[in-house]
């Protein structure tokens, strides 16, 4: 007796040699096998079922095994996570960053920007592309997908007379609309952010804050990839992704630094057509609060008016960030953690996610150094001298006003 295989549709024992022909009878594609003498067996259709985990279309007969494979994969990931946390230790920048990144990625798993690759360009799409002649980005139109990771592009007006690019690499193309809302948190960038947060938590200078706030940064779409890899950088710092120093593109009216705003609409014009802004956590550190007059509100310290005596400048002469109405300017990249690229319509939901992440991180920092709890609530270090006005004096002042 030859080897038989159970049919996954009707359950019959079928000779191995004729198994494929037998399956075709269920699909209605062959009449090569005769019906059983006991009459036709009930047939199940070859319908597919969409996996709720990964979105793939899976044959109904294989769906249960496919689902179990996902469950096993999750168990293995959880085991790997536990091992990684044990290796990283407790209350280290690496361990806290590991868990913070996981929290943000889990919360952002269902965002629309994850539903398709960021390199899925279609014929007719308007894009920005890099011209190797000068290293700058220009507008173009997708003419053809070559199917090998390259695209044929035509230059858009006013550069239409330039020769078309027959095989432009996908790495050198960026959507004119930027990216749909998605998480972009980077583990290495997060480690630097948490390490700076822990350092600020131990900083005894009066007025230093390690409590992050949510800020937004608009930039053209072609800059998104390098920012995700290297974080936001101060002009003059070298980007590993770009292989060159970051330049000043929109002026330095408030001094040199990374410009952001607590208002998601502020600076949208700097995106030059991008529909998404970076949504970040930003740490004030020692913050300079400037006047409402931008012409008078430049950041003090070595980067500005004290540049000539920077070598002798003390820590009290320097500031980590500037506060000007809704604008925040940061003097160092490790004061910022890009978490999402977001469209304005999604800001409210993402703000709740970042608030949860911020509170979790603050709780871990305070558990690491319990004496920081009062400072996290009040903003003043333990032992700091402060002025307190009595409630009676406050009421008298209000009445006089």
Secondary structure, DSSP 4 states (H G I P E B T S, - for coil): ---EEE-TTT--EEEGGGHHHHHHHHHTS---SPPPTT-PPP-----EEE-TTT--EEEGGGHHHHHHHHHHHHHHHHHHHHHHHHHH-SS-HHHHHHHHHHHHHHHTTTSGGGSS-TT---TT-EEEEEETTTTEEEEEEEEEE-SSSEEEEEEPTTSTTSPPEEEEEGGGEEETT---SEE---HHHHHHHHHHHHHHHT--STTEEEEEEEEEE---GGGHHHHHHH-S--TTSEETTTTEE---SS--TT-SSEEEESSTTTTGGGGTT-S-EEEEEEEEEEEEE--S-GGG----STTTTTGGGGGG--GGG--SEEEETTEEEESSGGGEEEEEEE-GGGHHHHHHHHHHHHHHHHHHHHHHSGGGHHHHHHSS-TT-------HHHHHHHHHH-
